[in-house]
Amino acid sequence: MDDGDGSGLVIGDTGCVVNAEGESIDLDRPRAGWLRRFHRADWGLGVETGSVEALELGTWHSAYSWLIDAANVSWVTEPRALRGAESKLTQWRTARTLGVPYPRTLVTTSRSAVVAAFSGEVVVKPLGTGQFVADGDVKTVYAEPMMPDDDRLRALSSAPFIIQERLHASRHLRVVTVGDRVWAAALDVQASAPADWRQSSANHSDFKEVNDVSPIVRDGAVAVARELGLGYTSQDWIQEPDGETFLIDVNPAGQWLFLPRVIGDAVAEAIADLLLVTS
């Protein structure tokens, strides 16, 4: 367990001992915490399935997950809730159950099912991770618009993807919640803009603060976060030219510091306040 530098892990019948860089960590000591992510976004990418490294990573993940659950921590978001909320299927069903506007959605491995369900343009998105490694580089799978009979949809047989009706955005909204508090910023959309605003790095600096968030967005964002058990969320919404808005994605640990500083500072302070209250 100990690799000689004072670091080690021991889990036994009488408890567990965690040493990191020579310091013993008391998991029974009450504390407050915010677990934003279980690991880096690129963790495990490029590791060959069945390799020794994959075995080691899986073993550490099992131990690490148990330790997080077992620790005497008042979390901003409970780790079990964080795991569950990362599921796009859970987000979709939660929004539908609560009556929060959400685009018509299908998850399938069948191109014919897409043709049967949609007549107009759709957007195809990954159901699981949106990153992979090719030729030594990390690639990102973005939301891609296409028609239901597009030949590229024949690749669905390899893995299920999310298929949604194409919404034509006039604004992308990034809605951040901390408890019952809500902040929003908007990105105005040009007609030639890609369906996925993340494809342009410049967009990260073009969001503007929004003070007139509609009750549908404000109340819907809080309701979804509460139902999923999330103390913090960073949500993506789309506003169409007629003003109608739809929830697109719930990021249980999404980014917010690229938003206008007034929002970034307020969110950071709210998280700190929540940690002080729960500590």
C-alpha positions as CSV (number, residue, x, y, z in Angstrom):
1,M,0.0,0.0,0.0
2,D,2.8,2.4,0.9
3,D,5.1,3.2,-2.1
4,G,7.9,4.5,0.2
5,D,7.1,8.3,0.1
6,G,4.5,8.3,2.9
7,S,1.6,7.9,0.5
8,G,-0.7,4.9,0.8
9,L,-4.2,3.6,1.2
10,V,-5.5,0.9,3.6
11,I,-9.2,0.0,3.9
12,G,-10.0,-2.6,6.6
13,D,-12.7,-3.9,8.9
14,T,-11.9,-1.2,11.5
15,G,-11.8,1.7,9.1
16,C,-9.5,3.2,6.5
17,V,-6.3,5.1,6.4
18,V,-5.3,7.5,3.6
19,N,-1.9,9.1,3.5
20,A,-1.0,11.6,0.8
21,E,2.5,13.0,0.6
22,G,3.2,12.1,4.2
23,E,0.0,13.6,5.6
24,S,-2.7,11.4,7.1
25,I,-6.3,12.3,6.1
26,D,-9.0,11.7,8.7
27,L,-12.1,10.8,6.7
28,D,-14.2,10.8,9.8
29,R,-13.6,14.5,10.6
30,P,-16.7,16.5,9.6
31,R,-16.1,19.0,6.8
32,A,-17.8,20.6,3.9
33,G,-16.7,20.0,0.3
34,W,-17.5,20.5,-3.3
35,L,-16.6,17.7,-5.7
36,R,-16.7,19.3,-9.1
37,R,-15.5,16.3,-11.1
38,F,-14.4,12.7,-10.2
39,H,-11.4,13.1,-12.5
40,R,-9.9,15.1,-15.3
41,A,-11.8,15.2,-18.6
42,D,-9.0,13.3,-20.3
43,W,-8.6,10.7,-17.6
44,G,-8.4,7.2,-19.1
45,L,-8.5,8.5,-22.7
46,G,-6.2,6.5,-25.0
47,V,-5.7,3.7,-22.5
48,E,-6.1,0.3,-24.1
49,T,-9.0,-1.8,-22.9
50,G,-7.7,-4.9,-21.1
51,S,-4.3,-3.4,-20.5
52,V,-2.5,-3.3,-17.1
53,E,-3.0,0.4,-17.0
54,A,-6.7,0.1,-17.6
55,L,-6.9,-2.4,-14.7
56,E,-5.0,0.0,-12.4
57,L,-7.2,2.9,-13.4
58,G,-10.4,0.9,-12.8
59,T,-9.1,-0.3,-9.4
60,W,-8.3,3.3,-8.3
61,H,-11.7,4.5,-9.5
62,S,-13.4,1.9,-7.4
63,A,-11.5,2.7,-4.2
64,Y,-11.7,6.5,-4.8
65,S,-15.4,6.4,-5.4
66,W,-16.0,4.4,-2.2
67,L,-13.8,6.8,-0.1
68,I,-15.7,9.8,-1.4
69,D,-19.0,8.3,-0.5
70,A,-17.8,7.1,2.9
71,A,-16.1,10.4,4.0
72,N,-17.9,12.5,6.6
73,V,-18.5,15.4,4.2
74,S,-21.4,17.7,3.7
75,W,-21.2,18.0,-0.1
76,V,-22.5,20.8,-2.2
77,T,-23.6,17.9,-4.4
78,E,-23.6,14.4,-3.1
79,P,-21.3,12.2,-5.2
80,R,-24.1,9.7,-5.9
81,A,-26.3,12.5,-7.2
82,L,-23.4,13.8,-9.3
83,R,-22.9,10.3,-10.9
84,G,-26.6,9.9,-11.6
85,A,-27.0,13.4,-13.1
86,E,-24.3,13.0,-15.6
87,S,-26.6,10.6,-17.5
88,K,-28.2,12.4,-20.5
89,L,-31.1,10.0,-20.3
90,T,-31.7,11.0,-16.6
91,Q,-31.6,14.7,-17.5
92,W,-34.1,14.1,-20.4
93,R,-36.6,12.2,-18.3
94,T,-36.3,14.6,-15.4
95,A,-37.1,17.6,-17.6
96,R,-40.0,15.8,-19.1
97,T,-41.4,14.8,-15.7
98,L,-41.2,18.4,-14.5
99,G,-42.7,19.8,-17.6
100,V,-39.5,21.8,-18.4
101,P,-39.4,22.6,-22.2
102,Y,-37.0,20.1,-23.9
103,P,-36.6,19.3,-27.6
104,R,-38.2,16.2,-29.0
105,T,-35.6,13.5,-28.4
106,L,-34.8,9.9,-29.5
107,V,-31.9,7.7,-28.4
108,T,-31.3,5.0,-30.9
109,T,-29.0,2.7,-32.9
110,S,-31.4,2.7,-35.8
111,R,-31.3,5.0,-38.8
112,S,-34.8,3.9,-39.8
113,A,-36.1,4.9,-36.4
114,V,-34.8,8.4,-37.0
115,V,-36.4,8.6,-40.4
116,A,-39.7,7.4,-38.9
117,A,-39.6,9.8,-36.0
118,F,-38.5,13.0,-37.7
119,S,-39.3,14.8,-41.0
120,G,-37.2,17.9,-40.5
121,E,-33.5,18.5,-39.6
122,V,-32.1,16.9,-36.5
123,V,-29.1,17.3,-34.3
124,V,-27.0,14.3,-33.4
125,K,-25.1,14.2,-30.1
126,P,-23.1,11.6,-28.2
127,L,-24.9,9.8,-25.4
128,G,-21.7,9.2,-23.4
129,T,-18.4,10.9,-23.4
130,G,-17.8,13.4,-26.2
131,Q,-14.1,12.8,-26.4
132,F,-11.8,10.2,-27.9
133,V,-8.2,9.8,-29.0
134,A,-7.2,9.5,-32.7
135,D,-3.6,9.6,-34.0
136,G,-2.4,10.6,-30.5
137,D,-4.7,13.7,-30.3
138,V,-7.8,14.2,-28.2
139,K,-10.8,14.8,-30.4
140,T,-14.2,16.3,-29.4
141,V,-17.5,15.1,-30.8
142,Y,-19.8,18.2,-31.3
143,A,-23.5,18.3,-31.9
144,E,-24.0,17.8,-35.6
145,P,-27.1,18.9,-37.6
146,M,-28.2,16.7,-40.5
147,M,-31.4,15.4,-42.2
148,P,-33.0,12.1,-40.9
149,D,-32.0,10.2,-44.1
150,D,-28.3,11.3,-44.0
151,D,-26.0,8.4,-44.8
152,R,-23.8,9.2,-41.8
153,L,-26.6,7.9,-39.6
154,R,-25.9,4.4,-40.8
155,A,-23.0,4.5,-38.3
156,L,-25.6,4.5,-35.5
157,S,-25.5,0.7,-35.5
158,S,-22.1,1.0,-33.7
159,A,-23.5,2.8,-30.6
160,P,-26.6,4.7,-29.5
161,F,-26.6,8.4,-30.0
162,I,-29.0,11.2,-29.0
163,I,-31.2,12.5,-31.9
164,Q,-33.1,15.7,-31.3
165,E,-35.2,18.0,-33.4
166,R,-33.1,20.9,-34.7
167,L,-33.8,24.1,-32.8
168,H,-32.8,27.3,-34.6
169,A,-31.3,29.5,-31.8
170,S,-31.4,33.2,-31.7
171,R,-29.5,33.0,-28.4
172,H,-27.6,30.4,-26.5
173,L,-28.1,30.7,-22.7
174,R,-25.7,29.5,-20.1
175,V,-27.7,29.3,-16.8
176,V,-25.9,28.7,-13.6
177,T,-27.5,27.6,-10.4
178,V,-26.2,27.4,-6.8
179,G,-29.0,26.2,-4.5
180,D,-32.0,28.4,-5.4
181,R,-29.9,31.2,-6.9
182,V,-29.7,31.7,-10.6
183,W,-27.4,33.6,-13.0
184,A,-27.7,33.7,-16.8
185,A,-25.6,34.9,-19.8
186,A,-26.5,34.9,-23.4
187,L,-24.6,34.4,-26.7
188,D,-26.3,36.0,-29.7
189,V,-26.3,33.6,-32.7
190,Q,-25.6,34.5,-36.3
191,A,-27.4,32.6,-39.0
192,S,-24.2,31.0,-40.2
193,A,-23.1,29.9,-36.7
194,P,-22.6,26.1,-36.1
195,A,-25.2,24.3,-34.1
196,D,-22.8,23.7,-31.2
197,W,-21.4,27.1,-30.0
198,R,-18.3,25.4,-28.5
199,Q,-16.9,24.9,-32.0
200,S,-15.8,28.5,-31.9
201,S,-13.3,29.3,-29.1
202,A,-14.2,33.0,-29.5
203,N,-17.7,32.3,-28.3
204,H,-16.5,31.8,-24.7
205,S,-15.7,35.5,-24.4
206,D,-18.9,36.7,-26.2
207,F,-21.5,35.8,-23.6
208,K,-23.3,38.8,-22.0
209,E,-25.0,39.0,-18.7
210,V,-28.8,38.6,-18.8
211,N,-31.0,40.1,-16.1
212,D,-34.4,39.5,-17.6
213,V,-34.4,35.7,-17.5
214,S,-37.9,34.4,-18.1
215,P,-39.6,32.5,-15.2
216,I,-39.7,29.4,-17.4
217,V,-35.9,29.4,-17.6
218,R,-35.3,30.5,-14.0
219,D,-37.8,28.2,-12.3
220,G,-37.1,25.4,-14.7
221,A,-33.3,25.5,-14.1
222,V,-33.8,25.4,-10.3
223,A,-36.4,22.7,-10.5
224,V,-34.2,20.4,-12.6
225,A,-31.2,21.0,-10.3
226,R,-33.3,20.3,-7.2
227,E,-34.8,17.1,-8.7
228,L,-31.4,15.8,-9.6
229,G,-30.0,16.7,-6.2
230,L,-27.4,19.1,-7.6
231,G,-26.2,22.0,-5.4
232,Y,-24.5,23.5,-8.4
233,T,-25.3,23.3,-12.2
234,S,-24.2,25.0,-15.4
235,Q,-27.1,24.5,-17.8
236,D,-27.4,25.1,-21.6
237,W,-30.6,26.5,-22.9
238,I,-31.6,27.6,-26.4
239,Q,-33.9,30.6,-27.2
240,E,-35.6,30.6,-30.6
241,P,-36.5,33.7,-32.5
242,D,-40.1,33.7,-31.2
243,G,-38.7,33.8,-27.6
244,E,-39.5,30.1,-26.8
245,T,-36.7,28.5,-24.7
246,F,-35.7,24.9,-24.3
247,L,-33.3,23.1,-21.9
248,I,-30.6,21.4,-23.9
249,D,-28.1,20.1,-21.3
250,V,-27.4,20.0,-17.6
251,N,-23.7,20.1,-16.7
252,P,-23.5,19.0,-13.0
253,A,-19.9,20.4,-12.9
254,G,-19.8,22.7,-16.0
255,Q,-17.7,25.8,-16.4
256,W,-18.7,29.3,-15.5
257,L,-15.6,31.4,-15.2
258,F,-15.7,32.2,-18.9
259,L,-18.9,34.1,-18.3
260,P,-18.8,37.9,-17.6
261,R,-16.8,38.5,-14.4
262,V,-19.8,39.8,-12.5
263,I,-21.4,36.4,-12.9
264,G,-18.2,34.5,-12.3
265,D,-17.5,36.3,-9.0
266,A,-21.0,36.0,-7.8
267,V,-21.1,32.2,-8.5
268,A,-17.8,31.7,-6.7
269,E,-19.0,33.6,-3.7
270,A,-22.3,31.7,-3.6
271,I,-20.4,28.4,-3.7
272,A,-18.1,29.6,-0.9
273,D,-21.2,30.7,1.1
274,L,-22.8,27.3,0.7
275,L,-19.6,25.6,1.9
276,L,-19.5,27.8,5.0
277,V,-23.2,27.1,5.8
278,T,-22.7,23.3,5.5
279,S,-19.4,23.1,7.3
